Amino acid sequence: MHFAVSFTTLLASVTLLSTVASSPINLKLSRRSHFHDDDEIDDDDFEDFEVDGDDVESLSDFCSKSADKLKHHLEGRTTGHLKVEVGKSNALDTLPFGLWTDYLVTCTGVVVIGTKSGGGTGRALAHIAGTKANLGGEWDDFKEKVDKMKLSHKKGFMSSPLLSDNLPDRWDDDLSDNVKATTVDIKKRLEKLVDESHIVQRFHRMKDSMDRKGDHGVMSVSAENVVYIDGDQVS
């Protein structure tokens, strides 16, 4: 079994999730048709981008304010899914659970799904902070979990911050550059982890995610490897 918590912790998590259905529900809370495909980020100029400490603090502040508004937003809607916190990742390939994360604001959500050689499926989800300052360690931990599952036919999914619209208050160009540099780096790493042609990237609206409008900023993968971003099925 490959996941980020001990079996004892897992049992505690299951208790908190209340009764787990044999076929876990998904997190599809509403439907949307806008994915902002035209906003794809692909800019090699950000490869050597240097992180500013003040920007790191500001980016963290945006996410923490969103978390304060989240407390009861998804209550009762996550049965059968284990929560992935900010800066963390988890992977499952034997237990019938999905994974989910929320308040993706300046952060990027990443999901990898695939099949096992002996049958069955595996899934991993990471909630990666929106700055390159912490990217290396968070990504390495996620990649290690994916590699341990020894999946084939891997597919990758990203929920990245939209930088052309719906920006939080007090946003500036320096913060945009920081987030864009991180997003570019994550996508390059994901392309090496899965087949580049099997990556789906969508862009979440940061201010709406902060304000907890609908299901903006939510990413999940079910026990059946069905992936949702902002309530829309993308797999």
Sequence and secondary structure as in RCSB ss.txt:
>XXXX:A:sequence
MHFAVSFTTLLASVTLLSTVASSPINLKLSRRSHFHDDDEIDDDDFEDFEVDGDDVESLSDFCSKSADKLKHHLE
GRTTGHLKVEVGKSNALDTLPFGLWTDYLVTCTGVVVIGTKSGGGTGRALAHIAGTKANLGGEWDDFKEKVDKMK
LSHKKGFMSSPLLSDNLPDRWDDDLSDNVKATTVDIKKRLEKLVDESHIVQRFHRMKDSMDRKGDHGVMSVSAEN
VVYIDGDQVS
>XXXX:A:secstr
   SS HHHHHHHHHHT S  SS             GGG    GGGTT    HHHHHHHHHHHHHHHHTTTTTTT
TS TTEEE  TT EEEESSSS EEEE   SSSEEEEEEEEETTS EEEEEEEE SSTTTHHHHHHHHHHHHHHHT
EEEEEEEEEEE  SSS  TT  HHHHHHHHHHHHHHHHHHHHHS GGGEEEEEE HHHHHTT TTTT EEE TT 
 EEETTEE  
